[in-house]
Amino acid sequence: MLEQVINELHVYEKKLLDALSKDVNLTPEEIAELEEMPIKAVTSAAGMLESKDIITVNKNAIESISLSDEGIDYAMNGLPEHKILKALQDFAKEGKLDVTMDEVMEKAEVSRPQMNFSIGILMRHHWAKMNDGKLSITDEGKSADLSELPQVKFLKYLLEHEEVLNDSIPEEFDNVRKEFRKRKELFDKTTRQEFKFDLNQKGTDILKKGFTIKNDATQLTHEQLKEGTWKDLHYRGYDIHASAPKNFPGKIHPLQQTIEEIRSIFIDMGFDEAKGTILESAFWNFDMLFQPQDHAAREMQDTFYVSNPSQAKLPNKELVEQTRAEHEHGGNTGSTGWNYKWNEDVAKQMVLRTHTTGLSVRHLSENQPPLKMFSVGRVFRRETINYKHLPEFHQVEGIVAGEDMSFKNLLGILKEFYRKLGFKVRFRPAYFPYTYLSIESEIYVPEKKSWMELGGSGMFRPEVLEPLGIETQVAAFGLGIERLAMMRYGIEDIRMLYQSDIGWLRKLPVTRNIKEF
């Protein structure tokens, strides 16, 4: 076992151990010089040896202090409070005991901010006092010897020694250092790491066992293979069971992954993609889908209405009038319509689209069958935010139109689509205002051993197609993408898809194989 550990050691690790066998107290810099290694190689090798429990790396933070440029100036020319004290002493010698601030500033050659800052220090040390806006020196101030002040001595000490370790500053300056604690601009502080290496038992055993320091072969040349000299090279062993650091590569968000996969499936099935704006008129969002103007889905509690712009421009008059006829009496479809007076102003209302089906009828108004179209986009509904509802989510919509299109064809398309997604699907009857026959698709969830509703579909009603001049059958289908993503990634709360939980996102695979589902 020990031989395997030695065989797997890097040449720099062996050199570090070799240096410690000579003197365990060597610093990284001394080891680098002794073994002719870069200093970075020493620290790297030390980390590798510590991870293998061969040595222990002891780190100690060493703090040092030196004067800043401002501190050097004060050490050489005096602190502002000392300049002021010297000026007051000179005034006192001249017999002038009460001096104005301006007189002191001029004589001491200090600025107004320095003067204001220094007054508190002078009074705290009882060197001067203030009376009626004038400074007067005290007896303590007169007798103060500037050269013997501890503040001056401390600055001179740092000036002389340039850089001093915190732990080596004489105790006589302890009170001065506390006083200067708030005057950080006077000093530059430096912190560096000091390393010391101790051999563990495994390291001692390796040194007793002994090893040979040889450069490891990292790359073979054509000449070495041809001449056979590769046999004499030393190859470093590798532990294939060693743990590797966790890696978190960039990846597409799981919701976007789901969208892109759906988009890819539809394109592979020969569909064209259509796009549209999230702001839509009630005419395209509701009326063209034969949804009555008194339908509950149009109420303010279900739909977001937009005040600016407040009204949309409707399409050509012929399409508008044909739509009116469908709603009021069914047009020429044989239907009785909804038997109410259709209001053009209601159709002009602006909404945040509640589904992407409006894109489908827009596409039919601009393109003649045969055609296959799908769209992916955000839709908006006034939902209370909870674990399974959001006011904004994604929906995929599709239509297929052609002479031979039938309800049976629709079921076949949906089965193929869900098969490509990796799901087993079944259908059950449903009701939608704009399709007949109508169904809902349910996929099987093995983990829950149950079926989950995922989307609705059906054949567009004649009342939807007649205003558009479409005489063939049109199959339509749609599903919510968030619900699909939740099921795929085992999410119970839809809000998880939008919270950017970095821990959860990191754990997800970069890609998923649909065979897993």
C-alpha positions as CSV (number, residue, x, y, z in Angstrom):
1,M,0.0,0.0,0.0
2,L,2.8,2.4,0.9
3,E,4.6,1.6,-2.3
4,Q,1.5,2.5,-4.3
5,V,1.3,5.9,-2.4
6,I,5.0,6.6,-3.2
7,N,4.5,5.6,-6.9
8,E,1.6,8.0,-7.2
9,L,3.6,11.0,-5.8
10,H,4.4,13.8,-8.1
11,V,8.1,14.7,-8.5
12,Y,7.4,18.1,-6.7
13,E,5.8,16.2,-3.8
14,K,8.9,14.0,-3.5
15,K,11.2,17.0,-3.6
16,L,9.2,18.7,-0.8
17,L,9.4,15.5,1.3
18,D,13.1,15.3,0.6
19,A,13.6,18.9,1.8
20,L,11.7,18.2,5.0
21,S,13.8,15.1,5.7
22,K,16.8,17.4,6.0
23,D,15.1,20.1,8.1
24,V,11.4,20.1,9.1
25,N,11.5,23.8,9.9
26,L,12.3,25.0,6.4
27,T,10.0,27.7,5.0
28,P,8.5,27.4,1.5
29,E,11.0,29.9,0.2
30,E,13.9,28.0,1.6
31,I,12.5,24.7,0.2
32,A,12.1,26.3,-3.3
33,E,15.7,27.5,-3.2
34,L,17.0,24.2,-1.9
35,E,15.2,21.9,-4.3
36,E,15.3,24.4,-7.2
37,M,11.5,24.5,-7.4
38,P,9.1,27.4,-8.2
39,I,7.5,28.7,-5.0
40,K,4.1,28.0,-6.5
41,A,5.1,24.4,-7.0
42,V,6.1,24.1,-3.3
43,T,2.7,25.4,-2.1
44,S,0.8,23.2,-4.6
45,A,2.8,20.1,-3.6
46,A,2.2,20.9,0.1
47,G,-1.6,21.0,-0.5
48,M,-1.5,17.7,-2.4
49,L,0.5,16.0,0.4
50,E,-1.8,17.4,3.1
51,S,-4.8,16.0,1.2
52,K,-3.1,12.6,1.3
53,D,-2.5,12.9,5.1
54,I,1.3,12.8,4.5
55,I,2.0,16.3,6.0
56,T,0.1,19.0,8.0
57,V,0.3,22.5,6.7
58,N,0.2,25.1,9.5
59,K,-0.8,28.6,8.4
60,N,-0.2,31.7,10.4
61,A,-1.3,35.2,9.5
62,I,1.6,37.7,9.9
63,E,0.5,41.4,10.2
64,S,2.9,44.2,9.7
65,I,2.6,48.0,9.8
66,S,4.3,50.9,8.1
67,L,3.8,54.6,7.6
68,S,1.6,55.8,4.7
69,D,2.8,58.8,2.6
70,E,0.7,61.1,4.9
71,G,2.2,59.3,8.0
72,I,5.8,59.9,6.7
73,D,5.0,63.6,6.2
74,Y,3.7,63.9,9.8
75,A,6.7,61.9,11.2
76,M,9.1,64.3,9.5
77,N,7.3,67.6,9.9
78,G,5.0,67.0,12.9
79,L,1.3,66.1,13.4
80,P,-1.1,69.1,13.0
81,E,-1.9,69.1,16.8
82,H,1.8,69.3,17.6
83,K,2.3,72.1,15.1
84,I,-0.5,74.0,16.8
85,L,0.9,73.3,20.3
86,K,4.4,74.6,19.1
87,A,2.7,77.7,17.8
88,L,0.9,78.3,21.1
89,Q,4.2,77.8,23.0
90,D,5.8,80.4,20.8
91,F,2.9,82.8,21.4
92,A,3.2,82.3,25.1
93,K,6.9,83.1,25.0
94,E,5.9,86.4,23.3
95,G,3.5,87.0,26.1
96,K,0.4,86.4,24.0
97,L,-1.8,83.8,25.9
98,D,-5.2,84.2,24.1
99,V,-4.9,83.7,20.4
100,T,-7.5,83.6,17.6
101,M,-8.0,80.5,15.5
102,D,-6.8,82.3,12.3
103,E,-3.6,83.5,14.1
104,V,-2.8,79.9,15.2
105,M,-3.6,78.5,11.7
106,E,-1.2,81.0,10.1
107,K,1.6,80.4,12.5
108,A,1.3,76.6,12.6
109,E,0.7,76.4,8.8
110,V,-2.3,74.1,9.2
111,S,-5.6,74.0,7.3
112,R,-9.1,74.7,8.7
113,P,-10.1,70.9,8.8
114,Q,-6.8,70.1,10.5
115,M,-7.4,72.9,13.0
116,N,-10.9,71.7,13.8
117,F,-9.7,68.1,14.2
118,S,-6.8,69.1,16.5
119,I,-8.7,71.2,19.0
120,G,-10.3,68.2,20.6
121,I,-6.9,66.4,20.9
122,L,-5.3,69.5,22.5
123,M,-8.1,69.8,25.0
124,R,-8.1,66.0,25.7
125,H,-4.4,66.2,26.6
126,H,-4.9,69.4,28.6
127,W,-2.5,71.3,26.4
128,A,-4.9,74.1,25.6
129,K,-8.3,75.4,26.4
130,M,-10.9,77.4,24.5
131,N,-12.5,80.6,25.8
132,D,-14.7,83.0,23.8
133,G,-13.5,81.5,20.5
134,K,-9.8,81.9,21.4
135,L,-7.2,79.3,22.3
136,S,-5.0,79.7,25.3
137,I,-2.2,77.4,26.3
138,T,-2.2,75.6,29.7
139,D,0.7,75.0,32.1
140,E,0.9,71.4,30.8
141,G,1.0,72.7,27.3
142,K,3.8,75.1,28.1
143,S,5.9,72.3,29.7
144,A,5.3,69.7,27.0
145,D,8.5,68.6,25.3
146,L,7.4,67.8,21.7
147,S,10.4,65.6,21.0
148,E,9.5,63.4,24.0
149,L,5.8,62.9,23.2
150,P,5.0,59.2,22.7
151,Q,3.1,60.0,19.5
152,V,6.2,61.6,18.0
153,K,8.4,58.8,19.2
154,F,6.1,56.2,17.7
155,L,6.0,57.9,14.3
156,K,9.8,58.2,14.4
157,Y,10.1,54.6,15.3
158,L,8.1,53.5,12.3
159,L,9.9,55.9,10.0
160,E,13.2,54.4,11.1
161,H,12.2,50.8,10.8
162,E,10.1,51.2,7.6
163,E,8.0,48.1,8.2
164,V,7.4,46.4,11.6
165,L,5.6,43.2,12.6
166,N,2.7,44.0,14.9
167,D,3.9,41.6,17.5
168,S,7.3,43.1,17.7
169,I,6.3,46.7,18.4
170,P,7.5,47.8,21.9
171,E,4.9,47.8,24.7
172,E,5.6,51.4,25.4
173,F,3.6,52.3,22.3
174,D,0.5,50.4,23.2
175,N,-1.4,53.4,24.4
176,V,-0.3,55.4,21.4
177,R,-1.5,52.7,19.0
178,K,-4.9,52.8,20.7
179,E,-5.0,56.5,20.3
180,F,-4.1,56.2,16.6
181,R,-6.7,53.5,16.0
182,K,-9.1,55.9,14.3
183,R,-6.4,57.6,12.2
184,K,-6.0,54.8,9.8
185,E,-4.8,57.1,7.0
186,L,-1.5,57.4,8.8
187,F,-0.6,53.7,8.3
188,D,-0.4,50.9,5.8
189,K,-1.1,47.5,7.1
190,T,0.0,44.3,5.4
191,T,-1.0,40.7,6.1
192,R,0.8,37.7,4.7
193,Q,0.6,34.0,5.3
194,E,3.4,32.1,7.0
195,F,3.6,28.4,6.3
196,K,5.1,25.6,8.4
197,F,5.1,21.9,7.5
198,D,4.9,19.0,9.9
199,L,5.4,15.4,8.9
200,N,2.5,13.1,9.7
201,Q,3.1,9.4,10.5
202,K,2.5,8.4,6.9
203,G,5.1,11.0,5.8
204,T,7.6,9.6,8.3
205,D,6.9,6.1,7.0
206,I,7.5,7.2,3.4
207,L,10.9,8.7,4.3
208,K,11.9,5.6,6.1
209,K,10.8,3.5,3.0
210,G,12.7,5.8,0.7
211,F,12.1,6.9,-2.9
212,T,13.9,8.0,-6.0
213,I,13.4,11.4,-7.4
214,K,13.0,11.2,-11.2
215,N,11.3,13.4,-13.7
216,D,8.0,11.8,-14.7
217,A,7.3,11.1,-18.4
218,T,4.2,13.0,-19.3
219,Q,4.3,12.7,-23.1
220,L,5.9,10.1,-25.4
221,T,7.6,11.1,-28.7
222,H,7.8,9.3,-31.9
223,E,11.5,8.8,-31.5
224,Q,11.1,7.2,-28.0
225,L,8.5,4.8,-29.3
226,K,10.6,3.9,-32.4
227,E,13.9,3.5,-30.5
228,G,12.4,1.8,-27.5
229,T,13.7,4.3,-25.0
230,W,10.2,4.7,-23.6
231,K,11.0,1.5,-21.6
232,D,13.5,3.4,-19.4
233,L,11.3,6.3,-18.6
234,H,9.7,6.8,-15.2
235,Y,5.9,6.9,-15.2
236,R,3.9,8.3,-12.4
237,G,1.1,6.2,-11.0
238,Y,-2.4,7.5,-10.9
239,D,-5.2,6.6,-8.4
240,I,-8.2,6.0,-10.5
241,H,-10.4,5.9,-7.3
242,A,-9.3,9.4,-6.2
243,S,-12.2,11.9,-5.8
244,A,-12.4,14.7,-8.3
245,P,-13.5,18.2,-7.6
246,K,-17.2,19.0,-8.3
247,N,-17.7,20.8,-11.6
248,F,-20.7,23.0,-12.4
249,P,-20.6,23.6,-16.1
250,G,-22.9,26.2,-17.7
251,K,-26.2,24.7,-18.9
252,I,-29.5,25.7,-20.3
253,H,-32.3,26.3,-17.8
254,P,-34.5,23.2,-17.4
255,L,-37.6,25.2,-18.6
256,Q,-35.8,26.4,-21.7
257,Q,-34.5,22.9,-22.3
258,T,-38.0,21.6,-22.3
259,I,-39.1,24.4,-24.7
260,E,-36.2,23.7,-27.1
261,E,-36.9,20.0,-27.1
262,I,-40.6,20.6,-27.9
263,R,-39.6,23.0,-30.7
264,S,-37.2,20.4,-32.1
265,I,-39.8,17.7,-32.1
266,F,-42.4,19.8,-34.0
267,I,-39.8,20.9,-36.6
268,D,-38.7,17.3,-37.1
269,M,-42.4,16.5,-37.7
270,G,-42.6,19.1,-40.5
271,F,-44.3,21.9,-38.6
272,D,-43.5,25.6,-39.3
273,E,-43.1,27.9,-36.3
274,A,-45.2,31.1,-35.9
275,K,-44.5,34.0,-33.5
276,G,-46.6,36.8,-32.3
277,T,-46.8,39.6,-29.7
278,I,-48.0,39.1,-26.1
279,L,-50.4,42.0,-26.5
280,E,-53.5,41.0,-28.4
281,S,-57.0,42.3,-29.3
282,A,-60.0,40.5,-27.8
283,F,-61.1,40.0,-31.4
284,W,-58.2,37.5,-32.1
285,N,-57.9,36.2,-28.6
286,F,-61.7,35.5,-28.0
287,D,-64.1,36.5,-30.8
288,M,-62.3,34.7,-33.7
289,L,-62.4,31.5,-31.5
290,F,-66.2,31.7,-31.2
291,Q,-66.0,32.6,-27.6
292,P,-69.1,34.6,-26.6
293,Q,-68.6,38.1,-25.3
294,D,-70.3,37.2,-22.0
295,H,-68.1,34.2,-21.4
296,A,-66.7,33.9,-17.9
297,A,-63.1,33.8,-19.2
298,R,-63.5,37.4,-20.4
299,E,-64.2,38.7,-17.0
300,M,-61.6,41.0,-15.3
301,Q,-60.9,38.4,-12.6
302,D,-59.7,36.0,-15.3
303,T,-58.0,38.2,-17.9
304,F,-55.5,41.1,-17.9
305,Y,-56.9,44.1,-19.8
306,V,-54.6,46.8,-21.0
307,S,-55.5,50.5,-20.7
308,N,-52.8,51.8,-23.0
309,P,-53.5,51.3,-25.9
310,S,-57.1,51.0,-24.9
311,Q,-58.4,49.8,-28.2
312,A,-57.1,47.7,-31.1
313,K,-57.6,48.2,-34.8
314,L,-59.8,45.4,-36.1
315,P,-59.0,43.6,-39.4
316,N,-60.9,44.1,-42.7
317,K,-64.6,44.8,-42.4
318,E,-65.6,41.6,-44.2
319,L,-63.9,39.4,-41.6
320,V,-65.4,41.5,-38.8
321,E,-68.9,41.2,-40.2
322,Q,-68.6,37.4,-40.8
323,T,-67.4,37.0,-37.2
324,R,-70.4,39.0,-36.0
325,A,-72.7,36.7,-38.0
326,E,-71.2,33.6,-36.5
327,H,-71.8,35.0,-33.0
328,E,-75.3,36.3,-33.5
329,H,-76.9,33.5,-35.6
330,G,-74.2,31.0,-36.7
331,G,-73.6,32.4,-40.2
332,N,-73.9,29.8,-42.9
333,T,-72.7,26.9,-40.7
334,G,-76.1,25.6,-39.7
335,S,-75.4,26.7,-36.1
336,T,-77.7,29.1,-34.2
337,G,-74.7,31.0,-32.9
338,W,-74.9,32.5,-29.4
339,N,-78.2,34.5,-30.0
340,Y,-77.0,37.9,-28.7
341,K,-76.0,41.2,-30.2
342,W,-72.2,41.2,-30.9
343,N,-70.4,44.3,-29.8
344,E,-67.6,45.6,-31.9
345,D,-66.2,47.8,-29.1
346,V,-65.8,44.7,-26.8
347,A,-63.8,43.1,-29.6
348,K,-61.5,46.1,-29.8
349,Q,-60.4,45.7,-26.1
350,M,-56.7,45.0,-25.6
351,V,-55.6,42.1,-23.5
352,L,-52.5,40.2,-22.5
353,R,-53.0,37.0,-24.5
354,T,-54.6,34.3,-22.4
355,H,-53.4,31.5,-24.8
356,T,-51.5,31.2,-28.0
357,T,-54.5,29.9,-30.0
358,G,-55.0,33.5,-31.3
359,L,-51.7,32.9,-33.2
360,S,-53.2,29.9,-34.8
361,V,-56.3,31.7,-36.2
362,R,-54.1,34.6,-37.3
363,H,-51.9,32.1,-39.2
364,L,-55.0,30.6,-40.9
365,S,-56.1,34.1,-41.9
366,E,-52.8,34.6,-43.7
367,N,-52.1,31.1,-45.1
368,Q,-54.2,28.6,-47.0
369,P,-54.1,24.8,-46.3
370,P,-52.5,22.4,-46.4
371,L,-50.3,23.6,-43.5
372,K,-48.8,22.5,-40.2
373,M,-47.9,25.2,-37.7
374,F,-46.9,25.5,-34.1
375,S,-46.0,28.3,-31.7
376,V,-44.4,28.6,-28.3
377,G,-45.0,31.6,-26.1
378,R,-45.9,33.2,-22.8
379,V,-49.5,33.6,-21.9
380,F,-51.2,35.5,-19.0
381,R,-54.2,34.8,-16.8
382,R,-55.3,36.4,-13.5
383,E,-54.4,33.4,-11.3
384,T,-53.6,33.4,-7.6
385,I,-50.0,32.5,-7.2
386,N,-49.6,29.1,-5.4
387,Y,-47.7,25.8,-5.9
388,K,-49.4,25.0,-9.2
389,H,-50.6,28.3,-10.6
390,L,-48.8,31.4,-11.9
391,P,-50.3,34.5,-13.7
392,E,-47.7,34.0,-16.4
393,F,-46.6,30.7,-18.0
394,H,-45.7,29.1,-21.3
395,Q,-47.9,27.4,-23.8
396,V,-47.3,25.4,-27.0
397,E,-50.0,25.5,-29.6
398,G,-50.3,23.8,-33.0
399,I,-52.7,23.3,-35.9
400,V,-52.8,20.9,-38.9
401,A,-55.0,21.8,-41.9
402,G,-55.6,19.8,-45.0
403,E,-58.2,18.0,-47.2
404,D,-57.7,14.6,-45.6
405,M,-57.3,15.8,-42.0
406,S,-59.6,14.0,-39.5
407,F,-60.0,13.5,-35.8
408,K,-58.2,10.2,-36.1
409,N,-55.2,11.9,-37.7
410,L,-55.2,14.3,-34.8
411,L,-54.9,11.5,-32.3
412,G,-52.1,9.9,-34.3
413,I,-50.1,13.2,-34.4
414,L,-50.6,13.6,-30.6
415,K,-49.5,10.1,-29.9
416,E,-46.3,10.6,-32.0
417,F,-45.6,13.9,-30.3
418,Y,-45.9,12.5,-26.8
419,R,-43.9,9.4,-27.8
420,K,-41.0,11.5,-28.9
421,L,-41.2,13.2,-25.5
422,G,-41.0,9.8,-23.9
423,F,-44.6,9.5,-22.6
424,K,-47.4,7.1,-22.7
425,V,-50.6,9.0,-23.5
426,R,-54.3,8.5,-23.4
427,F,-57.3,10.7,-24.3
428,R,-60.6,11.5,-22.7
429,P,-63.5,13.7,-23.9
430,A,-63.5,17.4,-23.0
431,Y,-65.2,20.7,-23.9
432,F,-63.7,23.8,-25.5
433,P,-65.7,26.7,-27.0
434,Y,-63.8,26.6,-30.3
435,T,-63.3,22.9,-31.0
436,Y,-65.6,19.8,-31.6
437,L,-64.8,17.0,-31.2
438,S,-62.6,17.9,-28.1
439,I,-60.3,15.9,-26.0
440,E,-57.8,16.3,-23.2
441,S,-54.4,14.4,-23.3
442,E,-53.2,12.6,-20.2
443,I,-49.7,11.2,-19.7
444,Y,-48.8,8.4,-17.4
445,V,-46.5,9.2,-14.4
446,P,-44.8,6.0,-13.3
447,E,-43.5,7.5,-10.0
448,K,-47.0,8.3,-8.9
449,K,-48.7,5.4,-10.8
450,S,-51.3,7.8,-12.1
451,W,-52.3,9.8,-15.1
452,M,-51.8,13.6,-15.4
453,E,-53.7,16.0,-17.7
454,L,-51.3,18.0,-19.8
455,G,-53.2,19.6,-22.7
456,G,-56.4,20.0,-24.7
457,S,-57.1,19.5,-28.4
458,G,-59.8,19.1,-31.0
459,M,-61.2,20.0,-34.4
460,F,-61.9,23.7,-35.0
461,R,-65.6,24.4,-35.2
462,P,-67.1,25.6,-38.5
463,E,-67.9,28.9,-36.7
464,V,-64.1,29.5,-36.4
465,L,-63.2,28.4,-39.9
466,E,-66.0,30.0,-42.0
467,P,-65.0,33.7,-41.4
468,L,-61.4,32.7,-42.5
469,G,-62.6,31.1,-45.7
470,I,-61.2,27.7,-44.6
471,E,-63.1,24.8,-46.1
472,T,-60.9,21.9,-44.9
473,Q,-60.8,20.3,-41.5
474,V,-58.3,21.9,-39.0
475,A,-57.0,20.1,-36.0
476,A,-55.7,22.2,-33.0
477,F,-53.9,21.2,-29.9
478,G,-52.0,22.9,-27.0
479,L,-50.4,22.1,-23.7
480,G,-48.8,24.0,-20.8
481,I,-45.0,23.7,-20.7
482,E,-44.4,24.4,-17.0
483,R,-46.5,21.4,-16.0
484,L,-44.5,19.2,-18.3
485,A,-41.2,20.5,-16.9
486,M,-42.4,20.0,-13.3
487,M,-43.2,16.4,-14.0
488,R,-39.9,15.8,-15.8
489,Y,-37.7,17.3,-13.0
490,G,-39.8,16.0,-10.1
491,I,-41.0,19.5,-9.0
492,E,-44.0,19.8,-6.8
493,D,-44.1,23.7,-6.8
494,I,-44.3,25.5,-10.1
495,R,-42.5,28.5,-8.6
496,M,-39.3,26.5,-8.4
497,L,-38.9,27.0,-12.2
498,Y,-38.6,30.8,-11.6
499,Q,-36.7,31.1,-8.3
500,S,-33.2,30.5,-9.7
501,D,-32.3,28.1,-6.9
502,I,-28.6,27.8,-7.7
503,G,-28.2,24.6,-5.6
504,W,-31.1,22.8,-7.4
505,L,-29.9,24.1,-10.8
506,R,-26.3,22.8,-10.2
507,K,-27.6,19.3,-9.4
508,L,-29.5,19.0,-12.7
509,P,-27.8,17.2,-15.5
510,V,-26.6,19.2,-18.5
511,T,-28.9,17.3,-20.8
512,R,-31.6,14.6,-20.3
513,N,-32.3,11.5,-22.3
514,I,-36.0,11.2,-23.1
515,K,-35.7,7.5,-22.6
516,E,-35.5,8.2,-18.8
517,F,-39.2,9.3,-18.8
